Amino acid sequence: MTANDIKQLVTSLTQANPSEAARIWVNVAANKSLAIQVHEQLTQEERQGLASKLVQAEKGENPKDNKNNNLI
């Protein structure tokens, strides 16, 4: 995989919604070497954003959901 391919993966991860980011990351993580390369290209802020997206995906949360629906 070229450096440009890795940059495209980083862009895809940072722009994806939580479920898309999780799907992409699972595929990337299947290749340890690739996962390390992608991780190294992420900034600290992007790493934190990805971690947050993965947690949201695991919980099945959608950041656009109105969590106050039960108040209506």
PDB file of N, CA, C and O in Angstrom:
ATOM      1  N   MET A   1       0.847  -1.165   0.000  1.00  0.00           N
ATOM      2  CA  MET A   1       0.000   0.000   0.000  1.00  0.00           C
ATOM      3  C   MET A   1       0.897   1.234   0.000  1.00  0.00           C
ATOM      4  O   MET A   1       1.871   1.308   0.749  1.00  0.00           O
ATOM      5  N   THR A   2       0.560   2.189  -0.839  1.00  0.00           N
ATOM      6  CA  THR A   2       1.386   3.391  -0.968  1.00  0.00           C
ATOM      7  C   THR A   2       1.062   4.392   0.138  1.00  0.00           C
ATOM      8  O   THR A   2       0.053   4.280   0.833  1.00  0.00           O
ATOM      9  N   ALA A   3       1.945   5.367   0.276  1.00  0.00           N
ATOM     10  CA  ALA A   3       1.724   6.433   1.257  1.00  0.00           C
ATOM     11  C   ALA A   3       0.437   7.188   0.938  1.00  0.00           C
ATOM     12  O   ALA A   3      -0.279   7.610   1.846  1.00  0.00           O
ATOM     13  N   ASN A   4       0.144   7.357  -0.342  1.00  0.00           N
ATOM     14  CA  ASN A   4      -1.077   8.044  -0.739  1.00  0.00           C
ATOM     15  C   ASN A   4      -2.312   7.232  -0.336  1.00  0.00           C
ATOM     16  O   ASN A   4      -3.316   7.796   0.099  1.00  0.00           O
ATOM     17  N   ASP A   5      -2.231   5.911  -0.482  1.00  0.00           N
ATOM     18  CA  ASP A   5      -3.339   5.047  -0.067  1.00  0.00           C
ATOM     19  C   ASP A   5      -3.594   5.186   1.435  1.00  0.00           C
ATOM     20  O   ASP A   5      -4.744   5.231   1.874  1.00  0.00           O
ATOM     21  N   ILE A   6      -2.534   5.253   2.204  1.00  0.00           N
ATOM     22  CA  ILE A   6      -2.661   5.389   3.655  1.00  0.00           C
ATOM     23  C   ILE A   6      -3.278   6.738   4.002  1.00  0.00           C
ATOM     24  O   ILE A   6      -4.125   6.825   4.891  1.00  0.00           O
ATOM     25  N   LYS A   7      -2.852   7.798   3.299  1.00  0.00           N
ATOM     26  CA  LYS A   7      -3.439   9.121   3.536  1.00  0.00           C
ATOM     27  C   LYS A   7      -4.922   9.114   3.204  1.00  0.00           C
ATOM     28  O   LYS A   7      -5.710   9.764   3.891  1.00  0.00           O
ATOM     29  N   GLN A   8      -5.317   8.386   2.159  1.00  0.00           N
ATOM     30  CA  GLN A   8      -6.732   8.286   1.806  1.00  0.00           C
ATOM     31  C   GLN A   8      -7.516   7.538   2.887  1.00  0.00           C
ATOM     32  O   GLN A   8      -8.653   7.899   3.192  1.00  0.00           O
ATOM     33  N   LEU A   9      -6.913   6.504   3.463  1.00  0.00           N
ATOM     34  CA  LEU A   9      -7.556   5.800   4.570  1.00  0.00           C
ATOM     35  C   LEU A   9      -7.742   6.717   5.767  1.00  0.00           C
ATOM     36  O   LEU A   9      -8.795   6.708   6.405  1.00  0.00           O
ATOM     37  N   VAL A  10      -6.721   7.510   6.073  1.00  0.00           N
ATOM     38  CA  VAL A  10      -6.803   8.456   7.184  1.00  0.00           C
ATOM     39  C   VAL A  10      -7.935   9.446   6.932  1.00  0.00           C
ATOM     40  O   VAL A  10      -8.727   9.729   7.831  1.00  0.00           O
ATOM     41  N   THR A  11      -8.012   9.968   5.725  1.00  0.00           N
ATOM     42  CA  THR A  11      -9.076  10.903   5.377  1.00  0.00           C
ATOM     43  C   THR A  11     -10.434  10.243   5.509  1.00  0.00           C
ATOM     44  O   THR A  11     -11.365  10.839   6.051  1.00  0.00           O
ATOM     45  N   SER A  12     -10.557   9.022   5.021  1.00  0.00           N
ATOM     46  CA  SER A  12     -11.826   8.294   5.121  1.00  0.00           C
ATOM     47  C   SER A  12     -12.228   8.089   6.576  1.00  0.00           C
ATOM     48  O   SER A  12     -13.393   8.261   6.931  1.00  0.00           O
ATOM     49  N   LEU A  13     -11.268   7.723   7.413  1.00  0.00           N
ATOM     50  CA  LEU A  13     -11.555   7.508   8.830  1.00  0.00           C
ATOM     51  C   LEU A  13     -11.995   8.788   9.527  1.00  0.00           C
ATOM     52  O   LEU A  13     -12.929   8.775  10.329  1.00  0.00           O
ATOM     53  N   THR A  14     -11.330   9.880   9.225  1.00  0.00           N
ATOM     54  CA  THR A  14     -11.636  11.132   9.922  1.00  0.00           C
ATOM     55  C   THR A  14     -12.944  11.748   9.451  1.00  0.00           C
ATOM     56  O   THR A  14     -13.582  12.484  10.203  1.00  0.00           O
ATOM     57  N   GLN A  15     -13.353  11.461   8.227  1.00  0.00           N
ATOM     58  CA  GLN A  15     -14.581  12.040   7.697  1.00  0.00           C
ATOM     59  C   GLN A  15     -15.795  11.126   7.856  1.00  0.00           C
ATOM     60  O   GLN A  15     -16.927  11.563   7.647  1.00  0.00           O
ATOM     61  N   ALA A  16     -15.577   9.881   8.219  1.00  0.00           N
ATOM     62  CA  ALA A  16     -16.661   8.900   8.309  1.00  0.00           C
ATOM     63  C   ALA A  16     -17.507   9.098   9.558  1.00  0.00           C
ATOM     64  O   ALA A  16     -17.047   9.636  10.565  1.00  0.00           O
ATOM     65  N   ASN A  17     -18.762   8.649   9.467  1.00  0.00           N
ATOM     66  CA  ASN A  17     -19.594   8.621  10.669  1.00  0.00           C
ATOM     67  C   ASN A  17     -19.123   7.434  11.516  1.00  0.00           C
ATOM     68  O   ASN A  17     -18.326   6.624  11.042  1.00  0.00           O
ATOM     69  N   PRO A  18     -19.602   7.318  12.761  1.00  0.00           N
ATOM     70  CA  PRO A  18     -19.094   6.254  13.639  1.00  0.00           C
ATOM     71  C   PRO A  18     -19.192   4.837  13.070  1.00  0.00           C
ATOM     72  O   PRO A  18     -18.237   4.069  13.184  1.00  0.00           O
ATOM     73  N   SER A  19     -20.314   4.477  12.464  1.00  0.00           N
ATOM     74  CA  SER A  19     -20.426   3.102  11.961  1.00  0.00           C
ATOM     75  C   SER A  19     -19.508   2.863  10.767  1.00  0.00           C
ATOM     76  O   SER A  19     -18.941   1.780  10.628  1.00  0.00           O
ATOM     77  N   GLU A  20     -19.359   3.866   9.908  1.00  0.00           N
ATOM     78  CA  GLU A  20     -18.440   3.727   8.768  1.00  0.00           C
ATOM     79  C   GLU A  20     -16.997   3.663   9.254  1.00  0.00           C
ATOM     80  O   GLU A  20     -16.207   2.864   8.752  1.00  0.00           O
ATOM     81  N   ALA A  21     -16.651   4.502  10.229  1.00  0.00           N
ATOM     82  CA  ALA A  21     -15.289   4.491  10.775  1.00  0.00           C
ATOM     83  C   ALA A  21     -14.972   3.132  11.390  1.00  0.00           C
ATOM     84  O   ALA A  21     -13.865   2.619  11.226  1.00  0.00           O
ATOM     85  N   ALA A  22     -15.933   2.550  12.093  1.00  0.00           N
ATOM     86  CA  ALA A  22     -15.718   1.242  12.711  1.00  0.00           C
ATOM     87  C   ALA A  22     -15.501   0.177  11.642  1.00  0.00           C
ATOM     88  O   ALA A  22     -14.616  -0.668  11.774  1.00  0.00           O
ATOM     89  N   ARG A  23     -16.305   0.216  10.585  1.00  0.00           N
ATOM     90  CA  ARG A  23     -16.165  -0.761   9.493  1.00  0.00           C
ATOM     91  C   ARG A  23     -14.786  -0.635   8.850  1.00  0.00           C
ATOM     92  O   ARG A  23     -14.112  -1.636   8.609  1.00  0.00           O
ATOM     93  N   ILE A  24     -14.369   0.608   8.575  1.00  0.00           N
ATOM     94  CA  ILE A  24     -13.057   0.839   7.959  1.00  0.00           C
ATOM     95  C   ILE A  24     -11.955   0.357   8.892  1.00  0.00           C
ATOM     96  O   ILE A  24     -11.028  -0.331   8.465  1.00  0.00           O
ATOM     97  N   TRP A  25     -12.058   0.721  10.176  1.00  0.00           N
ATOM     98  CA  TRP A  25     -10.998   0.381  11.124  1.00  0.00           C
ATOM     99  C   TRP A  25     -10.868  -1.123  11.321  1.00  0.00           C
ATOM    100  O   TRP A  25      -9.756  -1.633  11.464  1.00  0.00           O
ATOM    101  N   VAL A  26     -11.981  -1.835  11.328  1.00  0.00           N
ATOM    102  CA  VAL A  26     -11.928  -3.294  11.462  1.00  0.00           C
ATOM    103  C   VAL A  26     -11.145  -3.886  10.297  1.00  0.00           C
ATOM    104  O   VAL A  26     -10.328  -4.787  10.485  1.00  0.00           O
ATOM    105  N   ASN A  27     -11.395  -3.378   9.098  1.00  0.00           N
ATOM    106  CA  ASN A  27     -10.668  -3.871   7.924  1.00  0.00           C
ATOM    107  C   ASN A  27      -9.184  -3.509   7.989  1.00  0.00           C
ATOM    108  O   ASN A  27      -8.329  -4.322   7.639  1.00  0.00           O
ATOM    109  N   VAL A  28      -8.882  -2.303   8.432  1.00  0.00           N
ATOM    110  CA  VAL A  28      -7.491  -1.868   8.554  1.00  0.00           C
ATOM    111  C   VAL A  28      -6.779  -2.702   9.624  1.00  0.00           C
ATOM    112  O   VAL A  28      -5.652  -3.154   9.422  1.00  0.00           O
ATOM    113  N   ALA A  29      -7.444  -2.897  10.752  1.00  0.00           N
ATOM    114  CA  ALA A  29      -6.827  -3.599  11.883  1.00  0.00           C
ATOM    115  C   ALA A  29      -6.542  -5.062  11.592  1.00  0.00           C
ATOM    116  O   ALA A  29      -5.764  -5.694  12.307  1.00  0.00           O
ATOM    117  N   ALA A  30      -7.158  -5.608  10.556  1.00  0.00           N
ATOM    118  CA  ALA A  30      -6.881  -6.999  10.177  1.00  0.00           C
ATOM    119  C   ALA A  30      -5.433  -7.161   9.724  1.00  0.00           C
ATOM    120  O   ALA A  30      -4.896  -8.269   9.728  1.00  0.00           O
ATOM    121  N   ASN A  31      -4.808  -6.060   9.335  1.00  0.00           N
ATOM    122  CA  ASN A  31      -3.409  -6.059   8.915  1.00  0.00           C
ATOM    123  C   ASN A  31      -2.635  -5.190   9.904  1.00  0.00           C
ATOM    124  O   ASN A  31      -2.676  -3.962   9.825  1.00  0.00           O
ATOM    125  N   LYS A  32      -1.935  -5.831  10.829  1.00  0.00           N
ATOM    126  CA  LYS A  32      -1.260  -5.104  11.907  1.00  0.00           C
ATOM    127  C   LYS A  32      -0.312  -4.033  11.378  1.00  0.00           C
ATOM    128  O   LYS A  32      -0.282  -2.920  11.904  1.00  0.00           O
ATOM    129  N   SER A  33       0.448  -4.349  10.364  1.00  0.00           N
ATOM    130  CA  SER A  33       1.388  -3.392   9.794  1.00  0.00           C
ATOM    131  C   SER A  33       0.656  -2.167   9.234  1.00  0.00           C
ATOM    132  O   SER A  33       1.085  -1.031   9.437  1.00  0.00           O
ATOM    133  N   LEU A  34      -0.443  -2.410   8.535  1.00  0.00           N
ATOM    134  CA  LEU A  34      -1.229  -1.319   7.981  1.00  0.00           C
ATOM    135  C   LEU A  34      -1.842  -0.478   9.102  1.00  0.00           C
ATOM    136  O   LEU A  34      -1.845   0.750   9.029  1.00  0.00           O
ATOM    137  N   ALA A  35      -2.356  -1.135  10.129  1.00  0.00           N
ATOM    138  CA  ALA A  35      -2.955  -0.416  11.255  1.00  0.00           C
ATOM    139  C   ALA A  35      -1.932   0.513  11.914  1.00  0.00           C
ATOM    140  O   ALA A  35      -2.262   1.640  12.287  1.00  0.00           O
ATOM    141  N   ILE A  36      -0.713   0.046  12.054  1.00  0.00           N
ATOM    142  CA  ILE A  36       0.342   0.868  12.643  1.00  0.00           C
ATOM    143  C   ILE A  36       0.640   2.062  11.746  1.00  0.00           C
ATOM    144  O   ILE A  36       0.792   3.183  12.233  1.00  0.00           O
ATOM    145  N   GLN A  37       0.724   1.829  10.448  1.00  0.00           N
ATOM    146  CA  GLN A  37       1.007   2.925   9.514  1.00  0.00           C
ATOM    147  C   GLN A  37      -0.100   3.975   9.529  1.00  0.00           C
ATOM    148  O   GLN A  37       0.174   5.175   9.537  1.00  0.00           O
ATOM    149  N   VAL A  38      -1.346   3.521   9.533  1.00  0.00           N
ATOM    150  CA  VAL A  38      -2.467   4.460   9.564  1.00  0.00           C
ATOM    151  C   VAL A  38      -2.456   5.219  10.878  1.00  0.00           C
ATOM    152  O   VAL A  38      -2.621   6.439  10.891  1.00  0.00           O
ATOM    153  N   HIS A  39      -2.266   4.515  11.978  1.00  0.00           N
ATOM    154  CA  HIS A  39      -2.249   5.152  13.306  1.00  0.00           C
ATOM    155  C   HIS A  39      -1.166   6.217  13.387  1.00  0.00           C
ATOM    156  O   HIS A  39      -1.388   7.285  13.958  1.00  0.00           O
ATOM    157  N   GLU A  40      -0.002   5.940  12.823  1.00  0.00           N
ATOM    158  CA  GLU A  40       1.098   6.903  12.849  1.00  0.00           C
ATOM    159  C   GLU A  40       0.781   8.160  12.059  1.00  0.00           C
ATOM    160  O   GLU A  40       1.317   9.227  12.357  1.00  0.00           O
ATOM    161  N   GLN A  41      -0.082   8.050  11.055  1.00  0.00           N
ATOM    162  CA  GLN A  41      -0.438   9.208  10.230  1.00  0.00           C
ATOM    163  C   GLN A  41      -1.520  10.082  10.869  1.00  0.00           C
ATOM    164  O   GLN A  41      -1.701  11.235  10.479  1.00  0.00           O
ATOM    165  N   LEU A  42      -2.237   9.531  11.849  1.00  0.00           N
ATOM    166  CA  LEU A  42      -3.278  10.296  12.523  1.00  0.00           C
ATOM    167  C   LEU A  42      -2.655  11.269  13.521  1.00  0.00           C
ATOM    168  O   LEU A  42      -1.701  10.926  14.220  1.00  0.00           O
ATOM    169  N   THR A  43      -3.197  12.478  13.582  1.00  0.00           N
ATOM    170  CA  THR A  43      -2.766  13.418  14.613  1.00  0.00           C
ATOM    171  C   THR A  43      -3.366  12.964  15.946  1.00  0.00           C
ATOM    172  O   THR A  43      -4.231  12.089  15.977  1.00  0.00           O
ATOM    173  N   GLN A  44      -2.911  13.553  17.024  1.00  0.00           N
ATOM    174  CA  GLN A  44      -3.463  13.222  18.343  1.00  0.00           C
ATOM    175  C   GLN A  44      -4.965  13.501  18.368  1.00  0.00           C
ATOM    176  O   GLN A  44      -5.735  12.704  18.906  1.00  0.00           O
ATOM    177  N   GLU A  45      -5.378  14.604  17.802  1.00  0.00           N
ATOM    178  CA  GLU A  45      -6.799  14.961  17.760  1.00  0.00           C
ATOM    179  C   GLU A  45      -7.594  13.956  16.917  1.00  0.00           C
ATOM    180  O   GLU A  45      -8.704  13.571  17.284  1.00  0.00           O
ATOM    181  N   GLU A  46      -7.024  13.541  15.801  1.00  0.00           N
ATOM    182  CA  GLU A  46      -7.695  12.560  14.943  1.00  0.00           C
ATOM    183  C   GLU A  46      -7.792  11.198  15.628  1.00  0.00           C
ATOM    184  O   GLU A  46      -8.784  10.488  15.462  1.00  0.00           O
ATOM    185  N   ARG A  47      -6.768  10.833  16.395  1.00  0.00           N
ATOM    186  CA  ARG A  47      -6.803   9.572  17.141  1.00  0.00           C
ATOM    187  C   ARG A  47      -7.921   9.597  18.169  1.00  0.00           C
ATOM    188  O   ARG A  47      -8.651   8.619  18.335  1.00  0.00           O
ATOM    189  N   GLN A  48      -8.049  10.729  18.858  1.00  0.00           N
ATOM    190  CA  GLN A  48      -9.105  10.860  19.856  1.00  0.00           C
ATOM    191  C   GLN A  48     -10.481  10.825  19.197  1.00  0.00           C
ATOM    192  O   GLN A  48     -11.413  10.213  19.720  1.00  0.00           O
ATOM    193  N   GLY A  49     -10.603  11.481  18.050  1.00  0.00           N
ATOM    194  CA  GLY A  49     -11.863  11.470  17.318  1.00  0.00           C
ATOM    195  C   GLY A  49     -12.233  10.064  16.859  1.00  0.00           C
ATOM    196  O   GLY A  49     -13.392   9.657  16.948  1.00  0.00           O
ATOM    197  N   LEU A  50     -11.245   9.329  16.370  1.00  0.00           N
ATOM    198  CA  LEU A  50     -11.487   7.955  15.940  1.00  0.00           C
ATOM    199  C   LEU A  50     -11.905   7.098  17.132  1.00  0.00           C
ATOM    200  O   LEU A  50     -12.844   6.309  17.030  1.00  0.00           O
ATOM    201  N   ALA A  51     -11.223   7.247  18.246  1.00  0.00           N
ATOM    202  CA  ALA A  51     -11.579   6.476  19.439  1.00  0.00           C
ATOM    203  C   ALA A  51     -13.011   6.778  19.858  1.00  0.00           C
ATOM    204  O   ALA A  51     -13.758   5.870  20.222  1.00  0.00           O
ATOM    205  N   SER A  52     -13.391   8.035  19.809  1.00  0.00           N
ATOM    206  CA  SER A  52     -14.752   8.425  20.160  1.00  0.00           C
ATOM    207  C   SER A  52     -15.762   7.805  19.202  1.00  0.00           C
ATOM    208  O   SER A  52     -16.809   7.317  19.627  1.00  0.00           O
ATOM    209  N   LYS A  53     -15.447   7.823  17.909  1.00  0.00           N
ATOM    210  CA  LYS A  53     -16.338   7.218  16.909  1.00  0.00           C
ATOM    211  C   LYS A  53     -16.482   5.716  17.141  1.00  0.00           C
ATOM    212  O   LYS A  53     -17.578   5.169  17.013  1.00  0.00           O
ATOM    213  N   LEU A  54     -15.388   5.054  17.479  1.00  0.00           N
ATOM    214  CA  LEU A  54     -15.441   3.610  17.706  1.00  0.00           C
ATOM    215  C   LEU A  54     -16.281   3.273  18.935  1.00  0.00           C
ATOM    216  O   LEU A  54     -17.006   2.278  18.941  1.00  0.00           O
ATOM    217  N   VAL A  55     -16.185   4.098  19.971  1.00  0.00           N
ATOM    218  CA  VAL A  55     -17.011   3.895  21.161  1.00  0.00           C
ATOM    219  C   VAL A  55     -18.482   4.107  20.813  1.00  0.00           C
ATOM    220  O   VAL A  55     -19.341   3.327  21.223  1.00  0.00           O
ATOM    221  N   GLN A  56     -18.768   5.168  20.055  1.00  0.00           N
ATOM    222  CA  GLN A  56     -20.153   5.434  19.645  1.00  0.00           C
ATOM    223  C   GLN A  56     -20.700   4.275  18.816  1.00  0.00           C
ATOM    224  O   GLN A  56     -21.840   3.850  19.008  1.00  0.00           O
ATOM    225  N   ALA A  57     -19.889   3.772  17.904  1.00  0.00           N
ATOM    226  CA  ALA A  57     -20.323   2.660  17.057  1.00  0.00           C
ATOM    227  C   ALA A  57     -20.590   1.411  17.893  1.00  0.00           C
ATOM    228  O   ALA A  57     -21.562   0.693  17.660  1.00  0.00           O
ATOM    229  N   GLU A  58     -19.722   1.161  18.863  1.00  0.00           N
ATOM    230  CA  GLU A  58     -19.890  -0.014  19.710  1.00  0.00           C
ATOM    231  C   GLU A  58     -21.175   0.073  20.530  1.00  0.00           C
ATOM    232  O   GLU A  58     -21.851  -0.932  20.751  1.00  0.00           O
ATOM    233  N   LYS A  59     -21.503   1.279  20.975  1.00  0.00           N
ATOM    234  CA  LYS A  59     -22.719   1.489  21.760  1.00  0.00           C
ATOM    235  C   LYS A  59     -23.950   1.610  20.879  1.00  0.00           C
ATOM    236  O   LYS A  59     -25.076   1.599  21.376  1.00  0.00           O
ATOM    237  N   GLY A  60     -23.740   1.728  19.569  1.00  0.00           N
ATOM    238  CA  GLY A  60     -24.858   1.884  18.657  1.00  0.00           C
ATOM    239  C   GLY A  60     -25.448   3.269  18.689  1.00  0.00           C
ATOM    240  O   GLY A  60     -26.614   3.459  18.341  1.00  0.00           O
ATOM    241  N   GLU A  61     -24.646   4.257  19.111  1.00  0.00           N
ATOM    242  CA  GLU A  61     -25.117   5.634  19.196  1.00  0.00           C
ATOM    243  C   GLU A  61     -24.973   6.334  17.861  1.00  0.00           C
ATOM    244  O   GLU A  61     -24.022   6.092  17.119  1.00  0.00           O
ATOM    245  N   ASN A  62     -25.906   7.188  17.568  1.00  0.00           N
ATOM    246  CA  ASN A  62     -25.832   8.060  16.406  1.00  0.00           C
ATOM    247  C   ASN A  62     -25.783   9.482  16.942  1.00  0.00           C
ATOM    248  O   ASN A  62     -26.717   9.912  17.619  1.00  0.00           O
ATOM    249  N   PRO A  63     -24.706  10.228  16.654  1.00  0.00           N
ATOM    250  CA  PRO A  63     -24.578  11.563  17.231  1.00  0.00           C
ATOM    251  C   PRO A  63     -25.721  12.498  16.839  1.00  0.00           C
ATOM    252  O   PRO A  63     -25.907  13.533  17.480  1.00  0.00           O
ATOM    253  N   LYS A  64     -26.483  12.162  15.811  1.00  0.00           N
ATOM    254  CA  LYS A  64     -27.598  13.005  15.394  1.00  0.00           C
ATOM    255  C   LYS A  64     -28.888  12.648  16.128  1.00  0.00           C
ATOM    256  O   LYS A  64     -29.883  13.365  16.016  1.00  0.00           O
ATOM    257  N   ASP A  65     -28.879  11.546  16.877  1.00  0.00           N
ATOM    258  CA  ASP A  65     -30.073  11.138  17.603  1.00  0.00           C
ATOM    259  C   ASP A  65     -30.402  12.184  18.663  1.00  0.00           C
ATOM    260  O   ASP A  65     -29.509  12.762  19.283  1.00  0.00           O
ATOM    261  N   ASN A  66     -31.683  12.416  18.860  1.00  0.00           N
ATOM    262  CA  ASN A  66     -32.130  13.293  19.924  1.00  0.00           C
ATOM    263  C   ASN A  66     -32.360  12.417  21.157  1.00  0.00           C
ATOM    264  O   ASN A  66     -33.315  11.642  21.200  1.00  0.00           O
ATOM    265  N   LYS A  67     -31.509  12.537  22.131  1.00  0.00           N
ATOM    266  CA  LYS A  67     -31.593  11.683  23.296  1.00  0.00           C
ATOM    267  C   LYS A  67     -32.664  12.172  24.274  1.00  0.00           C
ATOM    268  O   LYS A  67     -32.880  11.565  25.323  1.00  0.00           O
ATOM    269  N   ASN A  68     -33.328  13.268  23.922  1.00  0.00           N
ATOM    270  CA  ASN A  68     -34.371  13.798  24.780  1.00  0.00           C
ATOM    271  C   ASN A  68     -35.760  13.440  24.284  1.00  0.00           C
ATOM    272  O   ASN A  68     -36.745  14.036  24.721  1.00  0.00           O
ATOM    273  N   ASN A  69     -35.854  12.475  23.378  1.00  0.00           N
ATOM    274  CA  ASN A  69     -37.155  12.076  22.841  1.00  0.00           C
ATOM    275  C   ASN A  69     -38.111  11.614  23.931  1.00  0.00           C
ATOM    276  O   ASN A  69     -39.325  11.774  23.804  1.00  0.00           O
ATOM    277  N   ASN A  70     -37.576  11.047  24.991  1.00  0.00           N
ATOM    278  CA  ASN A  70     -38.445  10.552  26.050  1.00  0.00           C
ATOM    279  C   ASN A  70     -39.090  11.688  26.828  1.00  0.00           C
ATOM    280  O   ASN A  70     -40.001  11.443  27.619  1.00  0.00           O
ATOM    281  N   LEU A  71     -38.646  12.918  26.627  1.00  0.00           N
ATOM    282  CA  LEU A  71     -39.223  14.063  27.319  1.00  0.00           C
ATOM    283  C   LEU A  71     -40.408  14.653  26.582  1.00  0.00           C
ATOM    284  O   LEU A  71     -41.142  15.478  27.125  1.00  0.00           O
ATOM    285  N   ILE A  72     -40.591  14.225  25.343  1.00  0.00           N
ATOM    286  CA  ILE A  72     -41.647  14.800  24.505  1.00  0.00           C
ATOM    287  C   ILE A  72     -42.972  14.109  24.782  1.00  0.00           C
ATOM    288  O   ILE A  72     -43.986  14.452  24.174  1.00  0.00           O
TER     289      ILE A  72
END
